[in-house]
Amino acid sequence: MRTVFHPALDDIPLHQVMNALGSPVRLAVVNALLDGEVHQGSEFDFGVAQSTLSHHVKILREAGLVQNDPEGTRCLLSLRAVELEDRFPGFVELLRVMKAAG
């Protein structure tokens, strides 16, 4: 099974995290994960091709926002909420407020 690199959040500056959220598709992925559930990448339907969605997930993963765990033929995706909150206090709550504001 292929291993996926997840950077340590201590190595990631805030501007990289914010840049990753600059795309409406990536922000929609993060919003979908805010409830704390784990999703398969294929469950998302944001009107983009699967290859494009994979690219967006890679950017989110490299920015430290999501955990991407291959499981057989599936890829499970979750928000690194606890780690993000430890690194950037108040950040996850800000994401929730932004989601609620629409």
BELJO-V732383 format. One record per backbone hydrogen bond with DSSP energy under -0.5 kcal/mol. CO is the residue of the C=O (numbers start at 1). NH is the residue of the N-H. Records with the same first field share a line. If there is no record, write none. Layout:
BEGIN
CO=NH  NH
END
This chain:
BEGIN
8=11
9=12
11=13
13=16  17
14=18
15=19
16=20
17=21
19=22
20=23
23=27
24=28
25=29
26=30
27=31
28=32
29=33
30=33  34
31=34
33=36
39=77
40=43
41=44
49=53
50=54
51=55
52=56
53=57
54=58
55=59
56=60
57=61
58=62
59=63
60=65  66
61=64
65=80
67=69  78
68=70
69=76
71=74
74=71
75=41
76=69
77=39
78=67
79=81
80=84
81=85
82=86
83=87
84=88
88=91
90=94
91=95
92=96
93=97
94=98
95=99
96=100
97=101
98=102
99=102
END
